[in-house]
Amino acid sequence: MGRRKGSEVSGLHQGRDVFEYAVVRVVPRVERGELINAGVVVYCRATSFVAARTHLDETRLLALDPSADVAGVRAALHAVEGVCRGGEQAGQAAGDEPGRRFRWLVAPRSTVVQPGPVHTGLTTDAEAEVERLLDLLVR
């Protein structure tokens, strides 16, 4: 799990690793396209790290759709976190490596809980990025 020599030699990343992330969105009525941000998924290949954190603002969700299935949305968000953790909680993805689980989670879909576009950045601490992005983009 070491860094690539090329980036260390050139000094471009200065100890930082490339990471990818996507916002997890809740679109209660897909046909309307209205959404709220409800989580983030972060992946760092250099450290084999993948994690998701979610936060559902029920008031905002119900403002978009008073008949939204809040329990169902919460279950779907917890499933995203479970896939990232791996093990039994990941279901069919249990044996997949972190990158494959991330790619599966960020694949486009037309469901109530769906990923936004994938973005990239540099970090010295991928785990801290999860909380930082959750605070910045969701809460």
Secondary structure, 3 states (H helix, E strand, C coil): CCCCHHHHHHCCCCCCEEEEEEEEEECCCCCCCCCEEEEEEEEEHHHCEEEEEECCCHHHHHHHCCCCCHHHHHHHHHHHHHHHHCHHHHHHHCCCCHHHHHHHHHCCCCCCEEEEEEEEEEECCHHHHHHHHHHHHCC
